Structures are given as structure tokens and as C-alpha cells.
Amino acid sequence: MAKLVELNYKVVAMVIGLLLIIEGFAMFLGLPFQWYYHGFELEALTISGIITIVVGAILFLVTRKTRNKNIGKREGYLIVTLSWVVASVFGSLPFMISGWIPNFTDAFFETISGFTTTGASILNDIESLPKGLLFWRSMTHWIGGMGIIVLTVAIFPVLGIGGMQLFAAEMPGPTPDKLHPRITETAKRLWYIYILLTALEVIFLMIGGMDFFESICHSFATVATGGFSTRNSSVAEFSPYIQYVIVVFMFLAGTNFSLHYFALTGQLKKVFKNEEYKAYFYTFIVISVIITIAVVFANNEHVEKAFRDAIFTVISILTTTGFVTANYLDWPGIAWMLIVVLMFIGGSAGSTGGGIKVIRQLLLFKNSRLELKRHLHPQAVIPVKYNGKSVPREVIFKIMAFFLFYIIIFAFGTIIMSFLGLDFETSIGSTAATLGNIGPGIGNVGPVDNFSTIPTIGKWVLSFFMLLGRLELFTVLLILTPAFWRK
């Protein structure tokens, strides 16, 4: 009989406790808005914050004296997966205690959708929610966008904990970019950039006439590529200026954050020579132009409006943000079919975007093209090159495995949703939208609909897909295998 591996459960509990403490205090940040707009109706956020902090403090205090604070690969994967689940459970409390989402399944779905930056909602009347809850809803995006783990890793030195395994397990993309030899410094610099982008967007939105509350909520959702809006019609009812501002920041949020660092330090050549960035940029431009032309001619739309809706929708879906200004299902077939294709591309590696990622698509395309040459010259060694450097074969194999798993899970999910009674388009749309952390899909979960009509079992399945997509499949799938728990 195989022996079980000895995991350092105390350090797992300590890290999760620390995360809960951070989450609890984050709930209190919505109290000023709740008080300003609604008076002293503070019970839900206050009680939820206190419960979360107390539970987190107990876990942390009981385990903080553990001598072994090393985090191995197994502990890293376990911490990252459990963190998102536990954060979502406690993050559901404000919705349930307030009574606005009394059902635990719906509250959990809404919260994990926030933390995973998916933006899929079950709410039919968003504007009726108290401002404190709307702020917390947007805050779940912002915390989950750069990653709860990356935030925690930045303060690990105080606790004497190493965080490389957590950073590698949580950061999106084939490989995490280290901006500094010390992983904690990398985490801090990523968060500095994240905060800077958020602050800049708040300023530009307020210049356009959006009030401070809505500016900060939409900035949280944009920079995190989440998509939760404070309005029932998403961004559609705001001015063209505000929509263009959000387009710019969605594009920046879907760009590898390492490139932002290079740009801020004057290393612009590294940005414009980066092959993933060029593929990301040209995909955005080319598909936007095609859709603009299609909408203008087929729907007789005004050129500027068609262009604005096209670039907004393309970058929203490409970066998996999920904001909406138009119902793309009303566009001509070629337009919304291109939107569906974008759902399987995703943002850049090292960005807050979800999906398969541009770099994986690019390397798969390069490898497929070179495979033709290898057939002609079987003895030749023809490596795949990225940014002028050869990519190891094992990296290509990992990408191929990721792509295969992604397609299999997508197909399996579509079948499950069909068994639950959803029509074919809605089954495809709900699975693609949650696995890719996109938000809106097609069918009855399209841009003007939501996920409220999905059966209870379906909501739990889609919640699992959101977690899978946010943590790049393998982090979650590994802990579900028997080999993970055996020596």
C-alpha cells in the first residue's frame, strides 16, 4: 500500500489564515461608501469582516510558531487552490448576511466569479444593491486580479516564509517573469504597477464625469480584467469618452505586467520587440477592423459607433474582462463568430487576463509551422524560437498538454451543461465564458443576459471551471490526482 506524502499542513493553515485576515480588513473598505450613501446600515460588511478576521487570526496564531516554514511544490499548489475557495466562501458572507443574495450557491458563484475575475453574475438588478456591497463586489475583482498570493508573497519575509512555489503556481502564463532576483521584490513591483494603473484610470474616468465611487469600482474591474459594473447595462450608458478610456486600460491590463515595468524604466525596445505583445496588438487591431466593417455594412451603423463598439468588445473579450457596450449577438455572423474565437485566445502571460494566453497560441502556431519543415528535413534540428531565443522542447510539450486539457475540459463541460437542460449555444457559451474567465458568453448567457437561470448543479460546475481557468488548470487538477498525495 502506497504511503501518503507528509505535507506541511501548519504552514498551509498559517498562509490561509493570513489571507483571511487581509480579506476581512478589505471588507471594511466598503463601509465609508455604505455610510455615505445609506447611513448606518453597516451590519453585513462589519459582521462579515469580523468573522473573517477572527477565523483567520485563529488559524494564524495557532500555527505561526511552527519551525518548518518551507513551502514545497505540493504545499504551494494546495495553498493556492484552497486560498481561492476559502476566500470565496468567506467573501460570500456580506451578500448572505445582508439578504441580497440569501442563497449560498448564488452568493458563492458571484464571489468566486469576482475573485477569479470572471465577471459572470446571477444578479438581475445590480443597481439596487447597497453601495457597500457593490464596492465589495468590485473589490473581489481587484484582490483576485493581481492575485491574493502575490500580495501575500510580498509580505512573507516578515514571517520568514519563502514564496517562489506560490508565485509560480498562481501567476498566469507558461512562465512567471522575475523582475528581481528576490521573488518578494518582484511581487511588490507587480503590485506597484497594478496600483498605479488603477489610480490613473480612476483619475481619467473622473475627468470624464464619472463620480468617484463608480470610477473606483470600474477601475478595479478593468485593471483586474474582471468586468463587474455598477450598472445593469454595464458600460453601455456611459459616454464615448469613458468607453474609450476603459478600452485603453483593458488593453494595458491584458499586457504582460513585466512589459509595463520595462516601459516605466525606459526599456521601450523590450516592449515593442516582444513577440507576444506584437501578436496581442495585431490580433486586437485586425479583428476590430473586420468587425467594424461588418457592422457598418450589415447593420447600417454609424462608423464611429460601430468602431467604438467593435474595439470595446474585441478588447473586452480578448482580455477576458467582460464589460459590454453592445449586444454582439445582434451583429452579423462573421462578427460574433470572431468574438467566439477571441474567447479561446485570452490575454498575455503575466497579465491579469484569463484564457489560454496569446503566448501559448503563438508558440503552438510556430511549432506547427516548423513541423512541416521537420517532415521535409527529418534529420535537422529546428527549434521553436521566441524573442530570438530557442524554446526548450519540454516547454512546447507542456503548452500542447495545456491546450489539450483545455479543449477536453471545455468539451466535457459543454456536455454536462447540455445534460442539465441547457440548449447547445448556452452550454457552449457558459462553459467558454467561465473556463476562460470571460463573463458574458453566447446563448442565454450572452452580453445582455446573466447566469441566474443556470441550474444549481450547473452553477457549481461553472464555479469549478472559473477556478480551473484562473489557476491555469494544472494547479487545481494536480491536487485531484492520487499521485499528489502519495510518496
Sequence and secondary structure as in RCSB ss.txt:
>XXXX:A:sequence
MAKLVELNYKVVAMVIGLLLIIEGFAMFLGLPFQWYYHGFELEALTISGIITIVVGAILFLVTRKTRNKNIGKRE
GYLIVTLSWVVASVFGSLPFMISGWIPNFTDAFFETISGFTTTGASILNDIESLPKGLLFWRSMTHWIGGMGIIV
LTVAIFPVLGIGGMQLFAAEMPGPTPDKLHPRITETAKRLWYIYILLTALEVIFLMIGGMDFFESICHSFATVAT
GGFSTRNSSVAEFSPYIQYVIVVFMFLAGTNFSLHYFALTGQLKKVFKNEEYKAYFYTFIVISVIITIAVVFANN
EHVEKAFRDAIFTVISILTTTGFVTANYLDWPGIAWMLIVVLMFIGGSAGSTGGGIKVIRQLLLFKNSRLELKRH
LHPQAVIPVKYNGKSVPREVIFKIMAFFLFYIIIFAFGTIIMSFLGLDFETSIGSTAATLGNIGPGIGNVGPVDN
FSTIPTIGKWVLSFFMLLGRLELFTVLLILTPAFWRK
>XXXX:A:secstr
   B    HHHHHHHHHHHHHHHHHHHHTTHHHHHHHHSS  HHHHHHHHHHHHHHHHHHHHHTT S     HHH
HHHHHHHHHHHHHHHHTHHHHHHTSS SHHHHHHHHHHHHTT      S GGGS HHHHHHHHHHHHHHHH HHH
HHHHTGGGGT   HHHHHHHSSSSS   SSSSHHHHHHHHHHHHHHHHHHHHHHHHHTT  HHHHHHHHHHHHTT
    SSTTTTTTS HHHHHHHHHHHHHHTS HHHHHHHHTT HHHHHT HHHHHHHHHHHHHHHHHHHHHHHHH 
  HHHHHHHHHHHHHHHHTT    SS GGGS HHHHHHHHHHTTT   TTSS  SS HHHHHHHHHHHHHHHHHH
H TTS    EETTEE  HHHHHHHHHHHHHHHHHHHHHHHHHHHTT  HHHHHHHHHHHHTT S  SGGGSTT  
STTS HHHHHHHHHHHHHHHTTTHHHHHHTSHHHHB 
